Amino acid sequence: MDSTTQKTNANQLPQALNGLVPYLQVDGAAKAAEFYKHAFGAKEAYRQPVDDQGRTMHIHLHINGSSLMLSDAYPEYGHALEKPQAFSLMLPVDDIDAWWSQAVAAGAEVVMPIEVMFWGDRYGQLRDPFGVLWALNAPVKAG
């Protein structure tokens, strides 16, 4: 845990930000959290300690004013690892170029380059090393 992580007990977990919170199950939750810190400026709000197999049951991150939660797979409890599919995480930002450059430099793969879309915003898609698709969206700057 870094210095920004809130140290809490089970009765004082950090409050989730915003109304809908994605909860990702990935292979290597601790590594994914570190990647999200570098790629998307995530701040760690809470983390359960790793178990004897090196898995993490729960990590709570804050990214751009919202919560993202993640864990490793626990197949022995009915939570086998599955390839992420049929969804993307939409990250609305003000400066898409800065966010995009930071994520690509951290190791995100470009799936769809940034373009001005039919709805009038700049939009592009990246895939993180854990298979999760991130969609970045920003208004076109007047100019």
CYANA upper distance limits for C-alpha pairs under 8 A (distance plus 0.5 A):
  1 MET  CA      5 THR  CA      6.51
  1 MET  CA     44 GLU  CA      8.08
  1 MET  CA     47 ARG  CA      7.84
  2 ASP  CA     44 GLU  CA      7.95
  4 THR  CA     43 LYS  CA      7.15
  4 THR  CA     44 GLU  CA      6.82
  4 THR  CA     45 ALA  CA      7.58
  5 THR  CA     43 LYS  CA      7.90
  5 THR  CA     44 GLU  CA      5.51
  5 THR  CA     45 ALA  CA      5.29
  5 THR  CA     46 TYR  CA      6.26
  5 THR  CA     47 ARG  CA      8.37
  6 GLN  CA     14 PRO  CA      7.91
  6 GLN  CA     44 GLU  CA      8.15
  6 GLN  CA     45 ALA  CA      5.76
  6 GLN  CA     46 TYR  CA      6.29
  7 LYS  CA     46 TYR  CA      7.50
  8 THR  CA     12 GLN  CA      5.98
  8 THR  CA     13 LEU  CA      6.38
  8 THR  CA     14 PRO  CA      8.21
  8 THR  CA     46 TYR  CA      8.08
  9 ASN  CA     13 LEU  CA      7.00
 13 LEU  CA     46 TYR  CA      7.86
 14 PRO  CA     45 ALA  CA      6.90
 14 PRO  CA     46 TYR  CA      7.41
 16 ALA  CA     21 VAL  CA      7.74
 16 ALA  CA     66 SER  CA      8.13
 16 ALA  CA     67 SER  CA      6.18
 17 LEU  CA     21 VAL  CA      8.14
 17 LEU  CA     62 HIS  CA      8.14
 17 LEU  CA     65 GLY  CA      7.27
 17 LEU  CA     66 SER  CA      5.38
 17 LEU  CA     67 SER  CA      5.58
 18 ASN  CA     65 GLY  CA      8.35
 18 ASN  CA     66 SER  CA      6.30
 18 ASN  CA     67 SER  CA      7.60
 21 VAL  CA     66 SER  CA      8.15
 21 VAL  CA     67 SER  CA      6.35
 21 VAL  CA     68 LEU  CA      6.43
 21 VAL  CA     69 MET  CA      7.71
 22 PRO  CA     67 SER  CA      8.03
 22 PRO  CA     68 LEU  CA      5.98
 22 PRO  CA     69 MET  CA      6.80
 22 PRO  CA     89 LEU  CA      8.49
 23 TYR  CA     68 LEU  CA      6.71
 23 TYR  CA     69 MET  CA      5.08
 23 TYR  CA     70 LEU  CA      5.72
 23 TYR  CA     71 SER  CA      8.35
 24 LEU  CA     68 LEU  CA      8.29
 24 LEU  CA     69 MET  CA      6.71
 24 LEU  CA     70 LEU  CA      4.98
 24 LEU  CA     71 SER  CA      6.98
 25 GLN  CA     29 ALA  CA      7.92
 25 GLN  CA     70 LEU  CA      6.06
 25 GLN  CA     71 SER  CA      5.50
 25 GLN  CA     72 ASP  CA      5.97
 25 GLN  CA     73 ALA  CA      6.49
 25 GLN  CA     81 LEU  CA      7.44
 26 VAL  CA     32 ALA  CA      8.08
 26 VAL  CA     70 LEU  CA      7.67
 26 VAL  CA     71 SER  CA      6.85
 26 VAL  CA     72 ASP  CA      5.79
 26 VAL  CA     73 ALA  CA      7.04
 26 VAL  CA     81 LEU  CA      7.34
 26 VAL  CA    130 PHE  CA      6.88
 27 ASP  CA     72 ASP  CA      6.12
 27 ASP  CA     73 ALA  CA      7.18
 27 ASP  CA     81 LEU  CA      7.61
 27 ASP  CA    130 PHE  CA      7.44
 28 GLY  CA     32 ALA  CA      6.59
 28 GLY  CA     55 ARG  CA      7.65
 28 GLY  CA     56 THR  CA      8.43
 28 GLY  CA     71 SER  CA      8.36
 28 GLY  CA     72 ASP  CA      6.38
 29 ALA  CA     33 ALA  CA      6.59
 29 ALA  CA     55 ARG  CA      7.90
 29 ALA  CA     56 THR  CA      6.71
 29 ALA  CA     59 ILE  CA      7.95
 29 ALA  CA     70 LEU  CA      6.69
 29 ALA  CA     71 SER  CA      5.63
 29 ALA  CA     72 ASP  CA      5.68
 30 ALA  CA     34 GLU  CA      6.92
 30 ALA  CA     55 ARG  CA      8.49
 30 ALA  CA     56 THR  CA      7.22
 30 ALA  CA     59 ILE  CA      8.27
 31 LYS  CA     35 PHE  CA      6.70
 32 ALA  CA     36 TYR  CA      6.62
 32 ALA  CA    130 PHE  CA      7.47
 33 ALA  CA     37 LYS  CA      6.76
 33 ALA  CA     42 ALA  CA      8.25
 33 ALA  CA     44 GLU  CA      8.38
 33 ALA  CA     59 ILE  CA      8.08
 33 ALA  CA     61 LEU  CA      8.03
 34 GLU  CA     38 HIS  CA      7.02
 35 PHE  CA     39 ALA  CA      6.40
 35 PHE  CA    106 ALA  CA      7.56
 36 TYR  CA     40 PHE  CA      5.73
 36 TYR  CA     41 GLY  CA      7.05
 36 TYR  CA     42 ALA  CA      6.05
 37 LYS  CA     41 GLY  CA      5.09
 37 LYS  CA     42 ALA  CA      4.65
 37 LYS  CA     43 LYS  CA      6.90
 38 HIS  CA     42 ALA  CA      7.86
 38 HIS  CA    102 GLN  CA      7.96
 38 HIS  CA    103 ALA  CA      7.81
 38 HIS  CA    106 ALA  CA      6.51
 39 ALA  CA     99 TRP  CA      8.36
 39 ALA  CA    102 GLN  CA      6.00
 39 ALA  CA    103 ALA  CA      4.45
 39 ALA  CA    104 VAL  CA      7.79
 39 ALA  CA    105 ALA  CA      7.97
 39 ALA  CA    106 ALA  CA      5.66
 39 ALA  CA    107 GLY  CA      8.13
 39 ALA  CA    108 ALA  CA      8.04
 40 PHE  CA     63 ILE  CA      7.25
 40 PHE  CA     99 TRP  CA      7.32
 40 PHE  CA    102 GLN  CA      7.63
 40 PHE  CA    103 ALA  CA      6.67
 41 GLY  CA     63 ILE  CA      6.99
 41 GLY  CA     64 ASN  CA      8.25
 42 ALA  CA     61 LEU  CA      6.54
 42 ALA  CA     62 HIS  CA      5.98
 42 ALA  CA     63 ILE  CA      5.18
 42 ALA  CA     64 ASN  CA      8.08
 43 LYS  CA     61 LEU  CA      6.05
 43 LYS  CA     62 HIS  CA      5.65
 43 LYS  CA     63 ILE  CA      7.12
 44 GLU  CA     59 ILE  CA      8.14
 44 GLU  CA     60 HIS  CA      6.71
 44 GLU  CA     61 LEU  CA      5.03
 44 GLU  CA     62 HIS  CA      6.84
 45 ALA  CA     59 ILE  CA      8.30
 45 ALA  CA     60 HIS  CA      5.90
 45 ALA  CA     61 LEU  CA      5.87
 45 ALA  CA     62 HIS  CA      7.16
 46 TYR  CA     58 HIS  CA      8.49
 46 TYR  CA     59 ILE  CA      6.24
 46 TYR  CA     60 HIS  CA      5.54
 46 TYR  CA     61 LEU  CA      7.61
 47 ARG  CA     56 THR  CA      8.41
 47 ARG  CA     58 HIS  CA      6.36
 47 ARG  CA     59 ILE  CA      4.88
 47 ARG  CA     60 HIS  CA      6.84
 48 GLN  CA     56 THR  CA      6.85
 48 GLN  CA     57 MET  CA      6.73
 48 GLN  CA     58 HIS  CA      5.90
 48 GLN  CA     59 ILE  CA      6.91
 49 PRO  CA     56 THR  CA      6.88
 49 PRO  CA     57 MET  CA      8.32
 50 VAL  CA     54 GLY  CA      5.74
 50 VAL  CA     55 ARG  CA      5.62
 50 VAL  CA     56 THR  CA      5.08
 50 VAL  CA     57 MET  CA      7.73
 51 ASP  CA     55 ARG  CA      5.91
 51 ASP  CA     56 THR  CA      6.95
 51 ASP  CA     57 MET  CA      8.48
 55 ARG  CA     71 SER  CA      8.37
 55 ARG  CA     72 ASP  CA      6.21
 55 ARG  CA     73 ALA  CA      8.33
 56 THR  CA     71 SER  CA      6.15
 56 THR  CA     72 ASP  CA      6.06
 57 MET  CA     70 LEU  CA      8.38
 57 MET  CA     71 SER  CA      5.43
 57 MET  CA     72 ASP  CA      6.57
 58 HIS  CA     69 MET  CA      7.48
 58 HIS  CA     70 LEU  CA      6.32
 58 HIS  CA     71 SER  CA      5.35
 58 HIS  CA     72 ASP  CA      8.34
 59 ILE  CA     69 MET  CA      6.05
 59 ILE  CA     70 LEU  CA      5.79
 59 ILE  CA     71 SER  CA      6.75
 60 HIS  CA     67 SER  CA      7.36
 60 HIS  CA     68 LEU  CA      6.50
 60 HIS  CA     69 MET  CA      5.00
 60 HIS  CA     70 LEU  CA      7.21
 61 LEU  CA     67 SER  CA      6.13
 61 LEU  CA     68 LEU  CA      5.64
 61 LEU  CA     69 MET  CA      6.54
 62 HIS  CA     66 SER  CA      5.94
 62 HIS  CA     67 SER  CA      5.06
 62 HIS  CA     68 LEU  CA      6.66
 63 ILE  CA     67 SER  CA      6.71
 63 ILE  CA     68 LEU  CA      7.54
 64 ASN  CA     91 LEU  CA      8.48
 64 ASN  CA     93 VAL  CA      8.38
 72 ASP  CA     81 LEU  CA      8.44
 73 ALA  CA     79 HIS  CA      6.17
 73 ALA  CA     80 ALA  CA      5.94
 73 ALA  CA     81 LEU  CA      5.67
 74 TYR  CA     78 GLY  CA      7.26
 74 TYR  CA     79 HIS  CA      5.42
 74 TYR  CA     80 ALA  CA      6.38
 74 TYR  CA     81 LEU  CA      8.21
 75 PRO  CA     79 HIS  CA      5.03
 75 PRO  CA     80 ALA  CA      4.53
 75 PRO  CA     81 LEU  CA      7.69
 76 GLU  CA     80 ALA  CA      8.24
 83 LYS  CA    131 GLY  CA      7.49
 84 PRO  CA    131 GLY  CA      6.47
 84 PRO  CA    132 VAL  CA      6.39
 85 GLN  CA    132 VAL  CA      8.40
 87 PHE  CA    133 LEU  CA      7.68
 88 SER  CA    132 VAL  CA      7.45
 88 SER  CA    133 LEU  CA      5.28
 88 SER  CA    134 TRP  CA      5.91
 88 SER  CA    135 ALA  CA      6.78
 89 LEU  CA    132 VAL  CA      8.27
 89 LEU  CA    133 LEU  CA      6.82
 89 LEU  CA    134 TRP  CA      5.28
 89 LEU  CA    135 ALA  CA      6.38
 90 MET  CA    134 TRP  CA      6.53
 90 MET  CA    135 ALA  CA      5.16
 90 MET  CA    136 LEU  CA      6.46
 90 MET  CA    137 ASN  CA      7.77
 91 LEU  CA    134 TRP  CA      7.53
 91 LEU  CA    135 ALA  CA      6.45
 91 LEU  CA    136 LEU  CA      5.34
 91 LEU  CA    137 ASN  CA      6.79
 92 PRO  CA    136 LEU  CA      6.32
 92 PRO  CA    137 ASN  CA      5.25
 92 PRO  CA    138 ALA  CA      6.33
 93 VAL  CA     99 TRP  CA      8.14
 93 VAL  CA    136 LEU  CA      7.48
 93 VAL  CA    137 ASN  CA      6.63
 93 VAL  CA    138 ALA  CA      5.75
 94 ASP  CA    138 ALA  CA      6.00
 94 ASP  CA    139 PRO  CA      7.46
 95 ASP  CA     99 TRP  CA      7.04
 95 ASP  CA    138 ALA  CA      7.28
 96 ILE  CA    100 TRP  CA      6.28
 96 ILE  CA    122 ARG  CA      8.13
 96 ILE  CA    136 LEU  CA      7.29
 96 ILE  CA    137 ASN  CA      7.27
 96 ILE  CA    138 ALA  CA      6.28
 97 ASP  CA    101 SER  CA      6.51
 98 ALA  CA    102 GLN  CA      6.71
 99 TRP  CA    103 ALA  CA      6.75
100 TRP  CA    104 VAL  CA      6.63
100 TRP  CA    136 LEU  CA      8.14
101 SER  CA    105 ALA  CA      6.49
102 GLN  CA    106 ALA  CA      6.74
103 ALA  CA    107 GLY  CA      6.99
103 ALA  CA    108 ALA  CA      6.01
104 VAL  CA    108 ALA  CA      5.10
104 VAL  CA    109 GLU  CA      6.94
104 VAL  CA    110 VAL  CA      7.84
104 VAL  CA    126 LEU  CA      8.49
107 GLY  CA    128 ASP  CA      7.57
107 GLY  CA    129 PRO  CA      7.57
108 ALA  CA    126 LEU  CA      6.43
108 ALA  CA    127 ARG  CA      6.06
108 ALA  CA    128 ASP  CA      5.12
108 ALA  CA    129 PRO  CA      6.97
109 GLU  CA    126 LEU  CA      5.83
109 GLU  CA    127 ARG  CA      5.56
109 GLU  CA    128 ASP  CA      6.84
109 GLU  CA    129 PRO  CA      8.28
110 VAL  CA    125 GLN  CA      6.87
110 VAL  CA    126 LEU  CA      5.13
110 VAL  CA    127 ARG  CA      7.05
111 VAL  CA    124 GLY  CA      8.21
111 VAL  CA    125 GLN  CA      5.82
111 VAL  CA    126 LEU  CA      5.65
111 VAL  CA    127 ARG  CA      6.97
112 MET  CA    124 GLY  CA      5.69
112 MET  CA    125 GLN  CA      5.28
112 MET  CA    126 LEU  CA      7.32
113 PRO  CA    123 TYR  CA      8.31
113 PRO  CA    124 GLY  CA      5.57
113 PRO  CA    125 GLN  CA      7.11
114 ILE  CA    122 ARG  CA      6.65
114 ILE  CA    123 TYR  CA      5.56
114 ILE  CA    124 GLY  CA      4.61
114 ILE  CA    125 GLN  CA      7.93
115 GLU  CA    122 ARG  CA      5.80
115 GLU  CA    123 TYR  CA      6.05
115 GLU  CA    124 GLY  CA      6.98
116 VAL  CA    120 GLY  CA      6.64
116 VAL  CA    121 ASP  CA      6.01
116 VAL  CA    122 ARG  CA      4.83
116 VAL  CA    123 TYR  CA      6.86
116 VAL  CA    140 VAL  CA      8.03
117 MET  CA    121 ASP  CA      6.14
117 MET  CA    122 ARG  CA      6.56
117 MET  CA    123 TYR  CA      7.01
120 GLY  CA    139 PRO  CA      7.72
120 GLY  CA    140 VAL  CA      7.45
121 ASP  CA    137 ASN  CA      7.06
121 ASP  CA    138 ALA  CA      6.10
121 ASP  CA    139 PRO  CA      5.07
121 ASP  CA    140 VAL  CA      5.83
122 ARG  CA    137 ASN  CA      6.17
122 ARG  CA    138 ALA  CA      5.75
122 ARG  CA    139 PRO  CA      6.56
122 ARG  CA    140 VAL  CA      6.42
123 TYR  CA    135 ALA  CA      7.53
123 TYR  CA    136 LEU  CA      6.08
123 TYR  CA    137 ASN  CA      4.97
123 TYR  CA    138 ALA  CA      7.08
124 GLY  CA    135 ALA  CA      6.25
124 GLY  CA    136 LEU  CA      5.96
124 GLY  CA    137 ASN  CA      7.32
125 GLN  CA    133 LEU  CA      7.28
125 GLN  CA    134 TRP  CA      6.06
125 GLN  CA    135 ALA  CA      4.90
125 GLN  CA    136 LEU  CA      6.71
126 LEU  CA    133 LEU  CA      6.28
126 LEU  CA    134 TRP  CA      5.61
126 LEU  CA    135 ALA  CA      6.94
126 LEU  CA    136 LEU  CA      8.49
127 ARG  CA    131 GLY  CA      6.46
127 ARG  CA    132 VAL  CA      6.01
127 ARG  CA    133 LEU  CA      4.95
127 ARG  CA    134 TRP  CA      6.49
128 ASP  CA    132 VAL  CA      5.95
128 ASP  CA    133 LEU  CA      7.07
128 ASP  CA    134 TRP  CA      7.95
